[in-house]
Amino acid sequence: MAIRNIRVVPDEILRKKSKEVECVDKKILMLLDDMADTMYNTGNGAGLAAPQVGILKRLVVIDMGEGLIKLINPRIVESSGKQEVTEGCLSVPGKWGRLKRPAKVKVEALNEKNEKFTIVGTGDLAKCLCHEIDHLEGILFIDKAIEVLNE
């Protein structure tokens, strides 16, 4: 595995929409592993989307302390409730923001075996899923923030 460079604002790739993964092959699996290694190497990241390492593919890795989740072509299919959250981002260093996010989301994605699965997230996991899937659309938390704060 490899640690990849994390792209930071104003890098234009962070504002581009990612493409669907057509084939879950060794290259995609290696990229997911690299993304996980990169996320763990930061010391404070709970999630990472492929655009953050310069790849416009619909790939996300998340670990909220319950183990690694790898998502290929994730999409939110249901959301409910509201929560006000505080977010930061590895691609927007030194800034935090207050946002409104759904309290619960249901996400469909593919796993590493190219099998469709569903994950339901509430609270912090819902926030993280929304945040990382936004990255795939070229959206940063600062675009949705009620208030942006500096560290």
C-alpha positions, 0 to 999 in steps of 0.5 A: 500500500501507499500513502497518497498526497491529500489535495487541499483547497483551492485544488480544482479537482476537489470541485469536479464530479467523480465518475462511476466505477465501471469495473471493480478490478485490482487497480480499484482495490489497490486504490481503496487500500491506498486511500485507507492507509492515507486516511489512517496516516493523517491521525485525525481523518474519519473518511476519505474520498478518491478526489481528495487523493486526486482520483475522480472515481466514486470511491470512499473509505470511512472508519468511525472507530467501528472498522473500515468501510469501503464504498464503491459508487455510493449513493444516498437513497434515503435520509431523515431527520436533522442534526446540527454538526461540526465538521472539518476536512483534510482538504480544508485544513485549519477550518471547521464549520457548523452544518445541518445534515440528515440524522439518518441516511441509507446508502447503497454501494458496491463492496470489494467483491462487486456486490451491492450492499446497503449501510444505514448511518445515524449521528456521526456516521450519517454525517461522515457518509454525507460529507464523503459522498458530497466530495464525489459531487465536487461539494465541500463542507464549506459550501453548506456551512452555516458558519465557518470557523478557523482553528 
